[in-house]
Amino acid sequence: MALADDAALAVVRTAVSRVLDVDPGVLRADTPLPDIGCDPVALVAIIDLLTDDGQAAAVESLSGEALSALVPDAVTVGDLIPVLVRPADA
């Protein structure tokens, strides 16, 4: 794993809070994205922020299809952690 789970969650929480203007202190891994006002456009913006900030350690190992698959499947803040984690076989 490129980042420890706590560190990855902290990076994701920061990105989510920047896009949605939410206090990162209230965000947990199990916080439902719709409950904090995250729609599909905001979700794409969060992923874009994670990848553009250089925070994503393994974005180069995720194909466009993998990122696209992540978007509709992300239900909680913690579901965004895979954007930051290099697959074990990469």
C-alpha positions as CSV (number, residue, x, y, z in Angstrom):
1,M,0.0,0.0,0.0
2,A,1.4,3.4,-0.9
3,L,-0.1,5.2,2.1
4,A,-1.1,3.9,5.5
5,D,-4.9,3.7,5.8
6,D,-5.0,6.6,8.3
7,A,-2.8,8.8,6.1
8,A,-4.9,7.9,3.0
9,L,-8.1,8.8,4.7
10,A,-6.6,12.1,5.9
11,V,-5.8,13.0,2.3
12,V,-9.2,12.0,1.0
13,R,-10.9,13.9,3.9
14,T,-9.0,17.0,3.0
15,A,-9.9,16.7,-0.7
16,V,-13.6,16.1,0.1
17,S,-13.7,19.0,2.5
18,R,-12.1,21.4,-0.1
19,V,-14.6,20.4,-2.8
20,L,-17.7,20.3,-0.6
21,D,-16.7,23.0,1.9
22,V,-17.2,20.6,4.8
23,D,-15.2,20.5,8.0
24,P,-12.8,17.6,7.6
25,G,-13.1,16.8,11.3
26,V,-16.7,15.5,10.7
27,L,-15.7,13.1,7.9
28,R,-15.1,9.5,8.7
29,A,-14.4,6.6,6.3
30,D,-18.1,5.5,6.6
31,T,-19.6,9.0,6.0
32,P,-22.0,8.6,3.2
33,L,-21.1,10.9,0.3
34,P,-24.7,11.9,-0.5
35,D,-25.2,12.9,3.1
36,I,-22.6,15.6,2.8
37,G,-23.9,16.9,-0.5
38,C,-21.6,15.0,-2.9
39,D,-23.2,14.5,-6.3
40,P,-21.5,12.9,-9.3
41,V,-19.9,16.2,-10.5
42,A,-18.5,16.8,-7.0
43,L,-17.2,13.2,-6.9
44,V,-15.3,13.8,-10.2
45,A,-13.9,17.0,-8.8
46,I,-12.7,15.3,-5.7
47,I,-10.9,12.6,-7.7
48,D,-9.5,15.2,-10.0
49,L,-8.2,17.1,-7.0
50,L,-6.6,14.0,-5.5
51,T,-4.9,13.2,-8.8
52,D,-3.9,16.7,-9.7
53,D,-2.4,17.5,-6.2
54,G,0.1,14.7,-6.7
55,Q,-1.5,13.0,-3.7
56,A,-2.4,9.9,-5.6
57,A,0.6,7.6,-5.3
58,A,-0.7,5.2,-7.9
59,V,-2.9,7.1,-10.3
60,E,-0.6,6.1,-13.1
61,S,-1.4,2.5,-12.3
62,L,-5.2,3.0,-12.6
63,S,-6.6,3.0,-16.0
64,G,-9.3,5.5,-17.0
65,E,-11.7,2.6,-16.8
66,A,-10.7,1.9,-13.2
67,L,-11.3,5.5,-12.2
68,S,-14.6,5.6,-14.1
69,A,-15.7,2.4,-12.3
70,L,-14.8,4.0,-9.0
71,V,-17.1,7.0,-9.6
72,P,-20.4,5.3,-9.6
73,D,-19.3,2.8,-6.9
74,A,-18.1,5.4,-4.4
75,V,-20.8,5.5,-1.6
76,T,-18.7,6.7,1.4
77,V,-15.6,8.8,2.0
78,G,-13.6,5.7,2.5
79,D,-14.6,4.4,-0.9
80,L,-12.3,7.0,-2.4
81,I,-9.1,5.6,-0.7
82,P,-8.4,3.2,-3.7
83,V,-7.5,6.3,-5.7
84,L,-4.5,6.7,-3.4
85,V,-3.5,3.0,-3.1
86,R,-1.3,1.1,-5.5
87,P,-2.6,-2.3,-6.3
88,A,-0.4,-5.0,-4.8
89,D,0.5,-6.5,-8.3
90,A,1.5,-3.1,-9.8
